[in-house]
Amino acid sequence: MQAQNYSIKTWAENDRPREKLLSKNPGSLTDSELLAILIGQGTREKNAVDLAKELLYSVKNNLNELGRLELHDLLKLNGIGKVKAVVILAALELGRRRQSIGALEKPVVGDSRQVAVYLRAMLQDQNREVFAVIFLNQANRVNHFEVVSQGGITGTVADPRLILKKALESHAVNVILCHNHPSGNLKPSKSDEELTYKIREAARFFDIKVIDHIIVSNDGYFSFADEGLM
């Protein structure tokens, strides 16, 4: 077994993560080896694989938990600086975006389930509540998706004026409001219902229709339209 302070350069070529990926394929590498490639270089005390194993251990070897880490979480690990942390965060974000693309490959939004799958992929790693809007044209094709506000663990506030401004800028005819509940509770709050009503009524003056408000969590989703609340 390799000693922890051994440089990866001293390993047999077939054991080095980069060379292993080049000679075989990415699927043949372990999670720690793939993460080590992102980390690049280790420290005097630990090589890149050791750092990767330590980082994975901190999240109980759970890649979903790894995806929820933020910059300050990564920087807590001795040997992970800002440059390495940024590379890891960028890779995680690419993974999220790739996952979300499959949910809306068809540009026409058909039902709440299709939108919810997309939103869960986009927002699943958010530790705080965020409010987002999907802007659609007359054929319900997606023109634009944007997070319009970020809050704390228990809530966020969305500005109807900002949402309508962005809707007009993106030439939207229909919009879908959406936000996440990090707690897992899918029941809309009284403020969720009031905000939905306020945005819906304001949008009517611009001939823009709010067709749904979807709440997502790791446990599922809630659609205002499906529940007859629109």
C-alpha positions as CSV (number, residue, x, y, z in Angstrom):
1,M,0.0,0.0,0.0
2,Q,1.3,3.4,-0.8
3,A,2.5,5.5,2.1
4,Q,0.5,8.7,2.6
5,N,3.4,11.0,2.0
6,Y,4.5,9.3,-1.2
7,S,4.1,11.5,-4.3
8,I,1.8,10.0,-7.0
9,K,4.8,10.5,-9.4
10,T,6.6,7.6,-7.5
11,W,3.6,5.2,-8.1
12,A,3.6,2.7,-10.9
13,E,2.3,4.3,-14.0
14,N,-0.8,2.1,-14.2
15,D,-1.8,3.2,-10.6
16,R,-1.6,6.9,-11.3
17,P,-5.2,8.4,-11.8
18,R,-4.4,10.4,-14.9
19,E,-2.5,7.7,-16.6
20,K,-5.1,5.1,-15.6
21,L,-7.9,7.3,-17.2
22,L,-5.9,7.7,-20.4
23,S,-5.1,4.0,-20.7
24,K,-8.5,2.7,-19.7
25,N,-11.6,4.9,-19.3
26,P,-13.1,7.3,-16.7
27,G,-15.5,4.5,-15.5
28,S,-12.5,2.4,-14.3
29,L,-11.5,5.0,-11.7
30,T,-12.7,5.2,-8.2
31,D,-14.5,8.4,-6.8
32,S,-11.3,9.4,-5.0
33,E,-9.2,8.9,-8.1
34,L,-11.5,11.1,-10.2
35,L,-11.5,13.7,-7.5
36,A,-7.7,13.5,-7.2
37,I,-7.5,14.5,-10.9
38,L,-9.5,17.6,-10.1
39,I,-7.4,18.4,-7.1
40,G,-4.2,18.1,-9.2
41,Q,-1.4,18.3,-6.7
42,G,-1.2,17.3,-3.1
43,T,0.9,18.8,-0.2
44,R,4.1,17.7,1.4
45,E,2.1,15.6,3.8
46,K,-0.6,14.2,1.5
47,N,-0.8,13.4,-2.1
48,A,-3.9,14.3,-4.2
49,V,-5.5,10.9,-3.7
50,D,-5.2,11.2,0.1
51,L,-6.7,14.6,0.0
52,A,-9.6,13.3,-2.2
53,K,-10.2,10.4,0.2
54,E,-10.2,12.8,3.2
55,L,-12.7,15.1,1.4
56,L,-15.0,12.2,0.6
57,Y,-14.7,10.9,4.1
58,S,-15.9,14.3,5.4
59,V,-19.2,13.7,3.5
60,K,-19.4,10.0,4.4
61,N,-18.4,9.1,0.8
62,N,-21.7,10.4,-0.4
63,L,-21.5,12.2,-3.7
64,N,-24.8,14.0,-3.2
65,E,-23.5,15.5,0.0
66,L,-20.3,16.4,-1.8
67,G,-22.4,18.4,-4.3
68,R,-23.9,20.4,-1.5
69,L,-20.6,21.7,-0.3
70,E,-19.8,25.4,-0.8
71,L,-16.5,27.2,-1.1
72,H,-16.1,27.8,2.7
73,D,-16.7,24.0,3.3
74,L,-14.0,23.0,0.9
75,L,-11.5,25.5,2.3
76,K,-11.8,23.9,5.8
77,L,-9.8,20.9,4.5
78,N,-6.1,21.4,4.9
79,G,-4.5,21.2,1.5
80,I,-7.5,22.5,-0.4
81,G,-7.0,26.1,-1.4
82,K,-9.1,28.5,-3.4
83,V,-7.8,27.3,-6.8
84,K,-8.5,23.6,-6.0
85,A,-11.9,24.4,-4.5
86,V,-13.0,26.4,-7.5
87,V,-12.1,23.5,-9.9
88,I,-14.1,21.1,-7.8
89,L,-17.1,23.5,-7.6
90,A,-16.9,24.0,-11.4
91,A,-17.0,20.3,-12.0
92,L,-19.9,19.8,-9.7
93,E,-21.9,22.6,-11.4
94,L,-21.2,21.0,-14.9
95,G,-22.6,17.7,-13.5
96,R,-25.7,19.5,-12.3
97,R,-26.3,21.2,-15.6
98,R,-25.8,18.0,-17.6
99,Q,-28.3,16.3,-15.4
100,S,-30.8,19.1,-15.8
101,I,-30.6,19.2,-19.6
102,G,-32.2,15.8,-20.0
103,A,-35.3,17.0,-18.2
104,L,-36.0,19.7,-20.7
105,E,-34.5,18.4,-23.9
106,K,-37.8,18.9,-25.5
107,P,-38.0,22.7,-25.4
108,V,-41.8,22.7,-25.1
109,V,-43.0,22.4,-21.5
110,G,-45.8,19.9,-21.3
111,D,-46.6,19.2,-17.7
112,S,-45.6,19.9,-14.1
113,R,-43.7,16.6,-13.7
114,Q,-41.4,17.5,-16.6
115,V,-40.7,20.9,-15.1
116,A,-40.2,19.5,-11.6
117,V,-37.6,17.0,-12.8
118,Y,-35.6,19.9,-14.3
119,L,-36.0,22.0,-11.2
120,R,-34.9,19.3,-8.8
121,A,-31.8,18.7,-10.9
122,M,-31.0,22.5,-10.8
123,L,-31.8,23.2,-7.2
124,Q,-31.1,19.9,-5.4
125,D,-27.8,21.0,-3.9
126,Q,-29.1,24.3,-2.6
127,N,-28.8,24.5,1.2
128,R,-30.9,27.7,1.2
129,E,-34.2,28.6,-0.3
130,V,-34.1,30.2,-3.8
131,F,-36.8,31.6,-6.0
132,A,-36.6,31.0,-9.8
133,V,-38.7,31.7,-12.9
134,I,-39.0,29.8,-16.2
135,F,-40.0,32.3,-18.9
136,L,-41.9,30.8,-21.8
137,N,-43.1,32.0,-25.2
138,Q,-46.6,31.5,-26.6
139,A,-45.9,27.9,-27.6
140,N,-44.6,27.2,-24.1
141,R,-41.1,26.9,-25.4
142,V,-38.5,27.9,-22.8
143,N,-37.0,31.3,-23.5
144,H,-35.1,31.7,-20.3
145,F,-34.5,30.3,-16.8
146,E,-33.2,32.4,-14.0
147,V,-32.8,32.4,-10.2
148,V,-34.2,35.8,-9.2
149,S,-33.6,35.7,-5.4
150,Q,-31.7,33.7,-2.8
151,G,-32.7,33.6,0.9
152,G,-31.8,31.7,4.0
153,I,-32.6,28.2,5.1
154,T,-36.2,29.1,5.9
155,G,-37.3,31.4,3.2
156,T,-36.6,33.9,0.4
157,V,-38.4,37.0,-0.9
158,A,-39.1,37.5,-4.6
159,D,-39.8,41.0,-6.1
160,P,-42.7,40.9,-8.5
161,R,-41.4,44.0,-10.3
162,L,-38.1,42.3,-11.0
163,I,-39.8,39.2,-12.3
164,L,-42.1,41.2,-14.6
165,K,-39.2,43.3,-15.9
166,K,-37.3,40.1,-16.8
167,A,-40.4,38.6,-18.4
168,L,-40.7,41.6,-20.6
169,E,-37.0,41.6,-21.5
170,S,-37.2,37.9,-22.5
171,H,-40.4,38.4,-24.5
172,A,-42.2,35.9,-22.3
173,V,-45.9,35.2,-22.7
174,N,-46.2,32.6,-20.0
175,V,-44.1,32.1,-16.8
176,I,-43.7,29.4,-14.3
177,L,-42.7,30.4,-10.7
178,C,-40.7,28.0,-8.7
179,H,-38.8,27.7,-5.5
180,N,-37.2,25.0,-3.3
181,H,-37.9,23.9,0.2
182,P,-34.6,22.7,1.7
183,S,-36.5,21.4,4.7
184,G,-38.2,18.8,2.5
185,N,-41.7,20.1,3.4
186,L,-43.7,20.5,0.2
187,K,-46.7,22.3,1.6
188,P,-46.9,25.9,0.4
189,S,-46.9,28.6,3.1
190,K,-49.4,31.4,3.4
191,S,-46.8,33.8,2.1
192,D,-46.2,31.4,-0.9
193,E,-49.9,31.6,-1.8
194,E,-50.0,35.4,-1.3
195,L,-46.9,36.0,-3.5
196,T,-48.3,33.7,-6.2
197,Y,-51.5,35.7,-6.3
198,K,-49.7,39.1,-6.3
199,I,-47.4,38.1,-9.2
200,R,-50.3,36.5,-11.1
201,E,-52.5,39.6,-10.8
202,A,-49.7,42.0,-11.7
203,A,-48.7,39.9,-14.7
204,R,-52.2,40.2,-16.2
205,F,-51.7,43.9,-16.8
206,F,-49.0,42.9,-19.3
207,D,-50.9,40.0,-20.8
208,I,-48.5,37.6,-19.2
209,K,-49.9,34.4,-17.7
210,V,-48.5,32.7,-14.6
211,I,-49.4,29.1,-15.5
212,D,-47.9,27.4,-12.4
213,H,-45.9,27.8,-9.2
214,I,-43.9,24.6,-8.4
215,I,-42.2,23.9,-5.1
216,V,-39.5,21.2,-5.2
217,S,-37.5,19.4,-2.5
218,N,-35.6,16.1,-2.4
219,D,-38.8,14.4,-1.5
220,G,-40.8,15.5,-4.5
221,Y,-42.7,18.5,-5.8
222,F,-45.9,20.5,-5.3
223,S,-47.7,22.1,-8.3
224,F,-50.2,25.0,-7.6
225,A,-51.8,24.3,-11.0
226,D,-52.2,20.6,-10.3
227,E,-53.8,21.3,-7.0
228,G,-56.3,23.9,-8.5
229,L,-54.6,26.9,-6.8
230,M,-54.0,28.9,-10.0
